[in-house]
Amino acid sequence: MDKQHVLVADALSAAGVDLLRERSLSVDVRTKQKPSDLLAMISQYDALIVRSGTHVTADLLKAAKRLKIVVRAGVGVDNIDIPAATELGILVANAPLGNVVAAAEHTIGLLFALARHIPQAHMAMQSGLWDRKKFMGVEVRNKVLGSLGLGRVASEVARRAQGLGMKVVAYDPYVPPEYAERLNVELVPLEEVFRRADFLTLHMPLTPETRGLVNAERLALLKRSAYLINCARGGIVDTAALVDALQSGRLAGAALDVYEQEPLPADSALRGLPNLVLTPHLGGSTTEAQDQVAVDAAEQVLTALAGTPPRYVLNAPLLPAGSDLLLQYVEVAERLGRFLRTFAGTHLERLEVIVCGELAAFDLTYLRAAALKGLLTGIVGQRVTLFNALHIAEQRDLRVSEQKEDSCAEYSSLLRCRVTAGDRKWQVAGVSWQDHPTIVEVDGFWVTFPAAGRFMLVRHHDRPGTIGRVGSLLGAADINVSFMHVGRKARRGEAVMVLGVDEEVPTVLQEQILALPNTYWVKSLLL
């Protein structure tokens, strides 16, 4: 068998290159290649390792006749055409864990820099000054560290903070209480973290829900003596609000390692503030972290070339031949997971996947992974795929189980997903109807509607006039209803109304609907 060849197209720690060569792979390190030169040579390689400098385009992938995997030695994969790779059967993976400890340690370093004014004191000494009173600091012992997020980096920060004698409180609506208890971290509501924190540190992914989360209103909840540290994503903090809080003395100080625009512009309002510490995205910049990222990338290559899917693959695997039915239900499962994320998005503890009918003949691994993908996307910082979904669930103590039943009462196949979140269970069932994902049951109410589009669901007591009152409120707000279905268990009993709407239903209007007689809850969602 011919030796397999690996191309390293961007700078990579020798630890990764050496590991590949120790396993008898032929490794060429050719960095800073012109796109045309890379295109000419790529056909001879079985694996490609890049960082952010090399753009892996569709044309490059098409020319890579032997290529089995592209690995990004790091987290971000914006420079890789993942859809093109998936279409060509080429795996794309990254190395997301190598810099976890480095990022945690940098957070703690910034915490001390703020507490003891170390950067400012250093600059004063370099200028020939000696002013001890100006740089009076505070101890971190017995202080409260507030963490927004309790993922991998945040957990490492919490352990280190506790070793310094700090009390740790956190807001993370997506981790079960048992996980926080093992870390000796107190889970509290979002606003309470702001009110209690002496040092507030951010460890959340940047999503539409978290963008601008730290705004003027929430900064005003912090103590005037508090400090803010952000080593997560720049867009989580409203820059203008932070600058105002620092300039007005509303906030004692802040330290940033990440920014909405990188590199940080020379004329940024963040520059020059005396109570602000800035570092140029150094969270993962340690020798050990770079070695670990390189080793992780090499291990992804070795696993793929051995014929096994790597742990951190980012594009969907090919399904087994003859599995058209399973393929249809993979999409159904992901839509059901998205639905449950909207309904039960906090303190997720367990996901149950239940199938009946013809679908029970298949291995349910893909369905479990697809349901998790829909459930966890946007909750965790990393990209969730069919390959890594089960692993991510395991990391977050989210238990996953499956159940098979031979026959279905109404359908040839049916998929039901049930989530336990705190003291509440939510469930939804779906089918593939004319090759389209279709929801047929919500929380025990049989109601059929397409699993795509914008909806509003209203659980109510079935009484005359209820549907009309809801429709009148929507009409008065100029919100068009495309369809309406009602599922109920008994005449004049509890029911679920599903309305397809063309526009988003504002929160204020949802509250008005909830205030109607006989209405129990209102949910708005987009699938």
Buried (B, 14 or more C-beta within 10 A) or exposed (E): EEEBBBBBBBEBBEBBBBBBBEBEBBBEBEEEBEEEEBBEBBEBBBBBBBBBEBBBBEEBBBBBEEBBBBBBBBBEBEBBBBEBBBEBEBBBBBBBBBBBBBBBBBBBBBBEBBBBBBBBBEEBEEEEEEEEEEBEEBEBEEBBBBBBBBBBBBBBBBBBBBEBEBBBBBBBBBBBEEBBEEBEBBBBEBEBBBBBBBBBBBBBBBBEEBBBBBBBEBBEBBBEEBBBBBBBBBBBBBBEBBBBBBBEEBBBBBBBBBBBEEEBEEEBBBEEBEBBBBBEBBBBBBEBBBBBBBBBBBBBBBBBBEEEBBBBBBBBBEBEEEBEBBEBBBBBBBBBBBBBBBBBBEBBBBBBBBBBBBBBEBEBEBBBBBBBBBBBBBBBBBBBBBBBBBBBBEBBBBEBEBEBEEEBEEBEBBBBBBBBBEEEBBBBBBBBBEEBBBBBBBBEBBBBBBBBBBBBBBBBBBEEEBBEBBBEBBEEEEBEBEEBEBBBEEEEEBBBBBBBBEEEBEEEBBEBBBEBEBBEEBBBBEB
